[in-house]
Amino acid sequence: MLCSSTPPRNLDKRTTFAIGEKTFEVEADDLEKICDLGRGAYGTVEKMRHKPSSTIMAVKVPVGRICS
């Protein structure tokens, strides 16, 4: 079995989220890490700020381990 800590290249770097009536499109570059909130077997949860809207949010960053 071969394992790598590099995530697949085809991961989406863009998503959307809604707050009330507003919907925001978020790109990875729009997020600023504030601190780690927790860590587990499947990744880390980070406190981040969405720069364009100044919204503070928790973002799960999955472990990038691939085995084949």
N, CA, C and O atoms as CSV, one atom per row, in Angstrom:
chain,resi,resn,atom,element,x,y,z
A,1,MET,N,N,0.852,-1.176,0.000
A,1,MET,CA,C,0.000,0.000,0.000
A,1,MET,C,C,0.896,1.237,0.000
A,1,MET,O,O,1.836,1.337,0.789
A,2,LEU,N,N,0.592,2.176,-0.895
A,2,LEU,CA,C,1.321,3.431,-1.023
A,2,LEU,C,C,0.443,4.555,-0.497
A,2,LEU,O,O,-0.698,4.703,-0.935
A,3,CYS,N,N,0.964,5.355,0.443
A,3,CYS,CA,C,0.188,6.455,1.023
A,3,CYS,C,C,0.880,7.775,0.767
A,3,CYS,O,O,2.108,7.852,0.734
A,4,SER,N,N,0.085,8.812,0.588
A,4,SER,CA,C,0.607,10.148,0.337
A,4,SER,C,C,-0.187,11.155,1.155
A,4,SER,O,O,-1.383,10.969,1.380
A,5,SER,N,N,0.474,12.226,1.602
A,5,SER,CA,C,-0.250,13.263,2.330
A,5,SER,C,C,-0.705,14.385,1.397
A,5,SER,O,O,-1.225,15.401,1.859
A,6,THR,N,N,-0.515,14.208,0.096
A,6,THR,CA,C,-0.926,15.212,-0.879
A,6,THR,C,C,-2.365,14.961,-1.305
A,6,THR,O,O,-2.692,13.857,-1.741
A,7,PRO,N,N,-3.247,15.982,-1.186
A,7,PRO,CA,C,-4.642,15.772,-1.613
A,7,PRO,C,C,-4.750,15.652,-3.121
A,7,PRO,O,O,-3.861,16.108,-3.840
A,8,PRO,N,N,-5.828,15.045,-3.616
A,8,PRO,CA,C,-6.022,14.944,-5.059
A,8,PRO,C,C,-6.080,16.334,-5.694
A,8,PRO,O,O,-6.559,17.281,-5.069
A,9,ARG,N,N,-5.605,16.458,-6.907
A,9,ARG,CA,C,-5.562,17.752,-7.583
A,9,ARG,C,C,-6.927,18.253,-8.017
A,9,ARG,O,O,-7.073,19.438,-8.316
A,10,ASN,N,N,-7.923,17.393,-8.059
A,10,ASN,CA,C,-9.233,17.797,-8.559
A,10,ASN,C,C,-10.181,18.257,-7.449
A,10,ASN,O,O,-11.379,18.395,-7.697
A,11,LEU,N,N,-9.679,18.497,-6.230
A,11,LEU,CA,C,-10.558,18.974,-5.164
A,11,LEU,C,C,-11.089,20.352,-5.517
A,11,LEU,O,O,-10.357,21.189,-6.046
A,12,ASP,N,N,-12.343,20.585,-5.228
A,12,ASP,CA,C,-12.975,21.862,-5.500
A,12,ASP,C,C,-12.463,22.907,-4.520
A,12,ASP,O,O,-12.433,22.653,-3.316
A,13,LYS,N,N,-12.063,24.065,-5.002
A,13,LYS,CA,C,-11.600,25.144,-4.144
A,13,LYS,C,C,-12.659,26.224,-4.015
A,13,LYS,O,O,-12.367,27.331,-3.564
A,14,ARG,N,N,-13.886,25.909,-4.408
A,14,ARG,CA,C,-14.965,26.891,-4.393
A,14,ARG,C,C,-16.241,26.236,-3.861
A,14,ARG,O,O,-16.528,25.079,-4.169
A,15,THR,N,N,-16.997,26.978,-3.068
A,15,THR,CA,C,-18.287,26.494,-2.570
A,15,THR,C,C,-19.183,27.699,-2.325
A,15,THR,O,O,-18.757,28.841,-2.497
A,16,THR,N,N,-20.408,27.447,-1.929
A,16,THR,CA,C,-21.322,28.529,-1.572
A,16,THR,C,C,-21.875,28.267,-0.178
A,16,THR,O,O,-21.969,27.121,0.261
A,17,PHE,N,N,-22.241,29.346,0.511
A,17,PHE,CA,C,-22.934,29.216,1.785
A,17,PHE,C,C,-23.947,30.339,1.893
A,17,PHE,O,O,-23.809,31.380,1.251
A,18,ALA,N,N,-24.969,30.119,2.714
A,18,ALA,CA,C,-26.026,31.111,2.872
A,18,ALA,C,C,-26.119,31.547,4.317
A,18,ALA,O,O,-26.002,30.737,5.236
A,19,ILE,N,N,-26.335,32.853,4.507
A,19,ILE,CA,C,-26.626,33.431,5.820
A,19,ILE,C,C,-27.908,34.224,5.642
A,19,ILE,O,O,-27.933,35.272,4.998
A,20,GLY,N,N,-28.965,33.700,6.227
A,20,GLY,CA,C,-30.268,34.340,6.034
A,20,GLY,C,C,-30.638,34.318,4.564
A,20,GLY,O,O,-30.676,33.256,3.942
A,21,GLU,N,N,-30.910,35.487,4.013
A,21,GLU,CA,C,-31.300,35.613,2.610
A,21,GLU,C,C,-30.114,35.760,1.665
A,21,GLU,O,O,-30.283,35.673,0.449
A,22,LYS,N,N,-28.915,35.981,2.203
A,22,LYS,CA,C,-27.733,36.216,1.367
A,22,LYS,C,C,-26.989,34.914,1.105
A,22,LYS,O,O,-26.816,34.093,2.006
A,23,THR,N,N,-26.553,34.734,-0.132
A,23,THR,CA,C,-25.728,33.596,-0.518
A,23,THR,C,C,-24.366,34.126,-0.948
A,23,THR,O,O,-24.274,35.087,-1.712
A,24,PHE,N,N,-23.315,33.493,-0.453
A,24,PHE,CA,C,-21.956,33.905,-0.761
A,24,PHE,C,C,-21.234,32.791,-1.498
A,24,PHE,O,O,-21.369,31.621,-1.141
A,25,GLU,N,N,-20.481,33.137,-2.507
A,25,GLU,CA,C,-19.588,32.181,-3.164
A,25,GLU,C,C,-18.231,32.345,-2.509
A,25,GLU,O,O,-17.702,33.452,-2.421
A,26,VAL,N,N,-17.678,31.243,-2.054
A,26,VAL,CA,C,-16.425,31.283,-1.306
A,26,VAL,C,C,-15.345,30.547,-2.064
A,26,VAL,O,O,-15.546,29.416,-2.505
A,27,GLU,N,N,-14.211,31.180,-2.217
A,27,GLU,CA,C,-13.027,30.529,-2.772
A,27,GLU,C,C,-12.025,30.358,-1.640
A,27,GLU,O,O,-12.018,31.147,-0.695
A,28,ALA,N,N,-11.193,29.356,-1.724
A,28,ALA,CA,C,-10.217,29.082,-0.673
A,28,ALA,C,C,-9.367,30.314,-0.370
A,28,ALA,O,O,-9.027,30.554,0.788
A,29,ASP,N,N,-9.020,31.091,-1.382
A,29,ASP,CA,C,-8.193,32.282,-1.180
A,29,ASP,C,C,-8.925,33.392,-0.427
A,29,ASP,O,O,-8.292,34.333,0.051
A,30,ASP,N,N,-10.264,33.290,-0.315
A,30,ASP,CA,C,-11.056,34.285,0.408
A,30,ASP,C,C,-11.067,34.043,1.916
A,30,ASP,O,O,-11.585,34.863,2.674
A,31,LEU,N,N,-10.499,32.922,2.351
A,31,LEU,CA,C,-10.542,32.555,3.763
A,31,LEU,C,C,-9.218,32.844,4.447
A,31,LEU,O,O,-8.147,32.565,3.908
A,32,GLU,N,N,-9.312,33.412,5.650
A,32,GLU,CA,C,-8.136,33.716,6.459
A,32,GLU,C,C,-8.240,32.905,7.756
A,32,GLU,O,O,-9.210,33.039,8.502
A,33,LYS,N,N,-7.240,32.070,8.014
A,33,LYS,CA,C,-7.247,31.239,9.217
A,33,LYS,C,C,-7.007,32.107,10.444
A,33,LYS,O,O,-6.107,32.947,10.464
A,34,ILE,N,N,-7.840,31.885,11.481
A,34,ILE,CA,C,-7.688,32.588,12.743
A,34,ILE,C,C,-7.003,31.664,13.757
A,34,ILE,O,O,-6.025,32.054,14.395
A,35,CYS,N,N,-7.520,30.443,13.900
A,35,CYS,CA,C,-6.917,29.475,14.824
A,35,CYS,C,C,-7.516,28.091,14.581
A,35,CYS,O,O,-8.502,27.953,13.857
A,36,ASP,N,N,-6.916,27.069,15.191
A,36,ASP,CA,C,-7.464,25.720,15.167
A,36,ASP,C,C,-8.510,25.610,16.273
A,36,ASP,O,O,-8.297,26.089,17.387
A,37,LEU,N,N,-9.638,24.978,15.962
A,37,LEU,CA,C,-10.672,24.740,16.963
A,37,LEU,C,C,-10.649,23.316,17.482
A,37,LEU,O,O,-11.004,23.067,18.634
A,38,GLY,N,N,-10.234,22.379,16.642
A,38,GLY,CA,C,-10.202,20.980,17.048
A,38,GLY,C,C,-9.513,20.130,16.008
A,38,GLY,O,O,-9.307,20.546,14.868
A,39,ARG,N,N,-9.161,18.923,16.431
A,39,ARG,CA,C,-8.453,18.008,15.552
A,39,ARG,C,C,-8.952,16.604,15.836
A,39,ARG,O,O,-9.168,16.230,16.989
A,40,GLY,N,N,-9.134,15.827,14.774
A,40,GLY,CA,C,-9.602,14.457,14.940
A,40,GLY,C,C,-9.022,13.558,13.872
A,40,GLY,O,O,-8.134,13.959,13.119
A,41,ALA,N,N,-9.526,12.347,13.814
A,41,ALA,CA,C,-9.008,11.345,12.887
A,41,ALA,C,C,-9.225,11.725,11.426
A,41,ALA,O,O,-8.470,11.290,10.557
A,42,TYR,N,N,-10.253,12.536,11.144
A,42,TYR,CA,C,-10.591,12.849,9.760
A,42,TYR,C,C,-10.223,14.257,9.347
A,42,TYR,O,O,-10.569,14.682,8.244
A,43,GLY,N,N,-9.522,15.001,10.208
A,43,GLY,CA,C,-9.089,16.332,9.821
A,43,GLY,C,C,-9.080,17.313,10.977
A,43,GLY,O,O,-9.195,16.936,12.143
A,44,THR,N,N,-8.942,18.580,10.624
A,44,THR,CA,C,-8.878,19.680,11.582
A,44,THR,C,C,-10.030,20.636,11.313
A,44,THR,O,O,-10.404,20.863,10.162
A,45,VAL,N,N,-10.585,21.189,12.374
A,45,VAL,CA,C,-11.595,22.238,12.233
A,45,VAL,C,C,-10.902,23.551,12.582
A,45,VAL,O,O,-10.329,23.699,13.662
A,46,GLU,N,N,-10.964,24.497,11.652
A,46,GLU,CA,C,-10.288,25.775,11.826
A,46,GLU,C,C,-11.306,26.901,11.888
A,46,GLU,O,O,-12.318,26.873,11.188
A,47,LYS,N,N,-11.034,27.891,12.730
A,47,LYS,CA,C,-11.839,29.105,12.765
A,47,LYS,C,C,-11.279,30.019,11.692
A,47,LYS,O,O,-10.089,30.335,11.697
A,48,MET,N,N,-12.144,30.449,10.759
A,48,MET,CA,C,-11.698,31.254,9.627
A,48,MET,C,C,-12.593,32.461,9.438
A,48,MET,O,O,-13.746,32.478,9.870
A,49,ARG,N,N,-12.044,33.465,8.789
A,49,ARG,CA,C,-12.801,34.665,8.426
A,49,ARG,C,C,-12.906,34.720,6.913
A,49,ARG,O,O,-11.903,34.630,6.206
A,50,HIS,N,N,-14.145,34.871,6.418
A,50,HIS,CA,C,-14.375,35.075,4.991
A,50,HIS,C,C,-14.103,36.554,4.736
A,50,HIS,O,O,-14.902,37.404,5.129
A,51,LYS,N,N,-12.984,36.873,4.081
A,51,LYS,CA,C,-12.529,38.259,3.926
A,51,LYS,C,C,-13.558,39.190,3.291
A,51,LYS,O,O,-13.774,40.279,3.823
A,52,PRO,N,N,-14.208,38.823,2.178
A,52,PRO,CA,C,-15.153,39.761,1.550
A,52,PRO,C,C,-16.348,40.141,2.433
A,52,PRO,O,O,-16.836,41.268,2.348
A,53,SER,N,N,-16.832,39.211,3.286
A,53,SER,CA,C,-18.022,39.493,4.093
A,53,SER,C,C,-17.709,39.679,5.580
A,53,SER,O,O,-18.589,40.049,6.357
A,54,SER,N,N,-16.457,39.423,5.977
A,54,SER,CA,C,-16.030,39.470,7.390
A,54,SER,C,C,-16.777,38.461,8.260
A,54,SER,O,O,-16.824,38.617,9.481
A,55,THR,N,N,-17.361,37.429,7.648
A,55,THR,CA,C,-18.076,36.390,8.387
A,55,THR,C,C,-17.076,35.418,9.007
A,55,THR,O,O,-16.171,34.931,8.330
A,56,ILE,N,N,-17.245,35.141,10.293
A,56,ILE,CA,C,-16.414,34.161,10.990
A,56,ILE,C,C,-17.125,32.814,10.888
A,56,ILE,O,O,-18.335,32.732,11.103
A,57,MET,N,N,-16.380,31.764,10.563
A,57,MET,CA,C,-16.982,30.447,10.393
A,57,MET,C,C,-15.997,29.355,10.784
A,57,MET,O,O,-14.792,29.590,10.862
A,58,ALA,N,N,-16.519,28.168,11.028
A,58,ALA,CA,C,-15.707,26.984,11.256
A,58,ALA,C,C,-15.629,26.225,9.938
A,58,ALA,O,O,-16.639,26.027,9.265
A,59,VAL,N,N,-14.417,25.802,9.576
A,59,VAL,CA,C,-14.192,25.092,8.313
A,59,VAL,C,C,-13.447,23.801,8.621
A,59,VAL,O,O,-12.388,23.827,9.247
A,60,LYS,N,N,-13.998,22.672,8.181
A,60,LYS,CA,C,-13.322,21.399,8.361
A,60,LYS,C,C,-12.353,21.186,7.207
A,60,LYS,O,O,-12.725,21.263,6.036
A,61,VAL,N,N,-11.111,20.920,7.565
A,61,VAL,CA,C,-10.073,20.656,6.574
A,61,VAL,C,C,-9.731,19.172,6.691
A,61,VAL,O,O,-9.056,18.768,7.638
A,62,PRO,N,N,-10.187,18.359,5.742
A,62,PRO,CA,C,-9.975,16.910,5.827
A,62,PRO,C,C,-8.493,16.549,5.747
A,62,PRO,O,O,-7.685,17.264,5.155
A,63,VAL,N,N,-8.171,15.424,6.361
A,63,VAL,CA,C,-6.823,14.882,6.265
A,63,VAL,C,C,-6.581,14.528,4.814
A,63,VAL,O,O,-7.427,13.886,4.193
A,64,GLY,N,N,-5.454,14.926,4.257
A,64,GLY,CA,C,-5.156,14.671,2.854
A,64,GLY,C,C,-4.332,13.423,2.652
A,64,GLY,O,O,-3.318,13.461,1.954
A,65,ARG,N,N,-4.743,12.309,3.250
A,65,ARG,CA,C,-3.986,11.072,3.117
A,65,ARG,C,C,-4.687,10.161,2.129
A,65,ARG,O,O,-5.869,9.849,2.272
A,66,ILE,N,N,-3.944,9.747,1.137
A,66,ILE,CA,C,-4.486,8.891,0.078
A,66,ILE,C,C,-3.696,7.603,0.055
A,66,ILE,O,O,-2.466,7.630,0.014
A,67,CYS,N,N,-4.373,6.491,0.081
A,67,CYS,CA,C,-3.715,5.191,0.020
A,67,CYS,C,C,-4.199,4.414,-1.190
A,67,CYS,O,O,-5.386,4.427,-1.516
A,68,SER,N,N,-3.277,3.741,-1.848
A,68,SER,CA,C,-3.686,2.931,-2.992
A,68,SER,C,C,-2.930,1.635,-3.012
A,68,SER,O,O,-3.137,0.813,-3.905
